[in-house]
Amino acid sequence: MKEHRVQSYSNYKRRHAPFHFFVIPVLITNLILASVYLARHPGLAAAWMVILAIALLVLGFIARSNPVKVQDRLIRLEERLRLMALLPEPLRARIPELTEHQLVALRFASDAEIPRLVEETLNRNLDPKDIKKKIENWRPDYFRV
């Protein structure tokens, strides 16, 4: 079984090597080459190559962003259920006030610190970056897309 390194605020972000270091650089290079070709050899076919290169680049970003959006929706649901179980009644009634981004950030907090962080997030309207910085006991998420 693959061993996971300990996650924290400084290293939780995931880079998917095939996407970030191969697909996107290839698609950007393709757009640059098609644009240079169009500049040197103007014409309908060269213009179409630029349009196609742009479409492929957009497709690449859509192929990445759609699963991330679905993942965020699942995290939102999972965290709402978790908060219902962990929060005292006054805070439980305020769960709908949390934004999707705040819920996604709170998923890294341990069960013990959730009440404190949720209360502070609601009272100070913390942004996700600030929520993550305030987490003392990081709960890793190794199943991200």
C-alpha positions in Angstrom: 0.0 0.0 0.0 1.3 3.5 -0.9 2.4 5.5 2.1 1.1 9.0 2.3 3.2 11.9 3.6 1.7 13.9 6.4 -0.5 16.7 5.0 -0.5 20.3 6.3 -1.4 23.7 5.0 2.0 24.0 3.3 1.7 20.8 1.2 -2.0 19.9 0.8 -2.4 21.1 -2.7 -2.5 18.4 -5.3 -0.7 18.5 -8.7 -1.8 15.8 -11.1 1.4 15.3 -13.0 -0.1 14.0 -16.3 -2.4 17.0 -16.4 -0.3 19.8 -15.0 3.1 18.8 -16.4 2.2 17.2 -19.7 -1.3 17.9 -21.1 -1.5 21.6 -20.3 2.1 22.4 -21.5 1.5 20.4 -24.7 -1.8 22.2 -25.4 -0.2 25.6 -24.7 2.7 24.8 -26.9 0.3 23.7 -29.6 -1.5 27.0 -29.4 1.8 29.0 -29.6 2.9 26.9 -32.6 -0.4 27.3 -34.4 -0.4 31.1 -33.7 3.2 31.4 -35.1 2.2 29.4 -38.1 -0.8 31.7 -38.7 1.4 34.8 -38.4 3.9 33.4 -41.0 1.4 31.7 -43.3 -1.9 33.6 -43.0 -4.9 31.6 -44.4 -8.1 29.8 -43.5 -6.3 26.5 -42.6 -3.8 28.3 -40.3 -6.6 30.2 -38.7 -8.6 27.0 -38.2 -5.5 25.4 -36.5 -5.5 28.3 -34.0 -9.2 27.9 -33.3 -8.8 24.2 -32.9 -5.8 24.7 -30.5 -7.9 27.1 -28.4 -10.7 24.6 -28.3 -8.4 21.8 -27.2 -7.0 24.0 -24.4 -10.5 25.0 -23.2 -11.4 21.3 -23.4 -8.4 20.4 -21.2 -9.5 22.9 -18.5 -13.1 21.8 -18.6 -11.9 18.2 -18.3 -10.1 19.2 -15.1 -12.6 21.7 -13.6 -15.8 19.6 -13.9 -14.6 16.7 -11.7 -13.2 19.2 -9.2 -16.6 20.9 -9.1 -18.4 17.6 -8.5 -15.8 16.7 -5.8 -16.5 20.1 -4.1 -20.3 19.4 -4.1 -19.7 16.0 -2.5 -17.4 17.6 0.1 -20.0 20.2 0.8 -22.6 17.4 1.5 -20.1 15.3 3.5 -19.1 18.3 5.6 -22.7 19.4 6.3 -23.4 15.9 7.6 -20.3 15.9 9.7 -21.1 19.3 11.1 -24.6 18.1 12.0 -23.0 15.4 14.1 -20.3 17.5 15.7 -21.7 20.9 16.4 -23.8 22.0 19.3 -27.4 23.1 18.5 -26.8 26.9 18.2 -24.1 26.4 15.6 -25.9 23.5 13.9 -28.7 25.9 13.0 -26.1 28.2 11.3 -24.6 25.6 9.0 -26.5 27.0 5.9 -24.6 30.3 6.4 -21.3 28.6 5.5 -20.3 29.0 1.9 -19.2 26.1 -0.3 -15.6 27.3 -0.2 -15.7 27.5 3.6 -17.1 24.0 3.9 -14.4 22.7 1.6 -11.7 24.3 3.7 -13.2 23.0 6.9 -12.8 19.4 5.8 -9.2 19.5 6.8 -10.0 20.3 10.5 -10.1 17.6 13.1 -13.3 16.8 14.8 -12.2 18.3 18.0 -11.5 21.8 16.5 -14.5 21.9 14.3 -16.8 23.8 16.7 -14.2 26.5 17.4 -13.4 26.9 13.7 -17.0 27.0 12.5 -17.9 29.6 15.2 -14.9 31.7 14.2 -15.7 31.3 10.5 -19.3 32.4 11.0 -18.5 35.3 13.3 -15.6 36.7 11.3 -16.6 35.4 7.8 -13.1 33.8 7.3 -12.0 33.0 3.8 -10.9 29.4 3.0 -7.2 30.3 3.2 -7.6 31.7 6.7 -9.6 28.7 7.8 -6.8 26.4 6.7 -4.1 28.4 8.4 -6.0 28.2 11.7 -6.2 24.4 11.6 -4.0 22.9 14.4 -4.7 19.2 13.8 -4.8 18.6 10.0 -7.1 15.9 8.8 -5.6 14.8 5.5 -7.6 14.2 2.3 -5.8 11.8 0.1 -8.8 11.1 -2.2 -8.9 14.4 -4.0 -9.2 14.6 -7.8 
